[in-house]
Amino acid sequence: MATATEAGDTAADLASVYRDLHAHPELAFHETRTAAIVADRLRALGYDTSTGVGGTGVVGLLRNGDGPTALLRADMDALPVREETGLPYASTAEGVDGGDTVPLMHACGHDMHVTCLLGAAAVLAADRSAWRGTAMLVFQPAEEVGRGARAMVDDGLYERFGRPAVVLGQHVAPVPAGFLGLRRGPAFASADSLRVVLHGRGGHGSRPEATVDPVLMAAATVMRLQGVVSREVAGGSTAVVTVGALHAGSRPNVIPDRAELLLSVRTFDPHVRDAVLAAVERIVRAESAASGAPRDPDIAITESFPAVINDPEACARTEQGFGADLGPGLVVDPGPVTGSEDVGILADAAGVPCVYWLLGGADPQAFAGAEDFAALKRIAHGLPSNHSSRFAPVIEPTLTTGVKALVSAARTWMPAPA
């Protein structure tokens, strides 16, 4: 199999691209610099390139005779996180999020996703004898807010560029670099983000009897919500309810008028999702009523990701290609991942299989002595994870493996005539 070097896009060049993207993160729907870099490199490789798809998305098409179309996807946006990796190429960038100036960081590895797909683009362009069909490269905005894939679909992704036979992609994770994690069936959880506003009646901190304290109301609500998963979800099902933020008041001697909770709910089964969301609403309303709130709480879903369901047959086909191209024993089943992704929207909208895998990005030396996959997972749990201010994939062999995996998957689905 051709390497990035054989494609005229050296490993050193790709590593430089990665470091540049890492140092210049951009928030959802503001990925203008990233998109420009992507578009310039695709055009230089001979791809028919379109920009501004779904806001800041980029689509590159490389037609190589008759054959199927394979969609390879990478997401581009970063997070409002202050980087604490200490790397020489660490981000010091800032952006505006919700009206506030915030630090920015590629804390989820989307810079690695973009770089790997650019490397794969170079390999596919350099060796067209190894495949037939149309490579459809989708660089997607706004995955972190769950709206980028939908925006591209609504902007006519498939009407304008054609409908693929499969959607392929990968997500870097704190597992050993050089390994891939592929889960058949439900692979990534659905995610719902909720904003809850509890209404009280403010007043002086010395006279709580004259108020309805939303801070106490919020505290009781947070504690009660912890019972949803442990007492209302069956042991054989999976769900997560996290209160990620609680905002109330600004002074020690002032009882505020309201408290705001931000929640994240993760599930795999639609029935479990419905039950958990109903339980959250019931508890919020009940605690509000029990506190004598002057008005009902406000409850709104602000973001929603569907579960990513990997097609079992498509996974088996892709995994066979991984074994042939990357070597045996490098693909593991990570089990269901409670993280979430909107890549499944691309597959669902096209009505085609989805194959989405984990790309190992952690230093292999950290796993020295691990004798089995269970030991690998225990070690991984102690490493900085995605969305951490200290998350930073090792450049190699993560980058080389990621390029090879994408090229392998593309060629598996767009084989050259025998």
Summary of the structure (lengths in Angstrom):
residues: 418
radius of gyration: 23.1
end to end distance: 15.9
largest distance: 83.3
contacts: 1488
relative contact order: 0.19
helix: 36%
strand: 28%
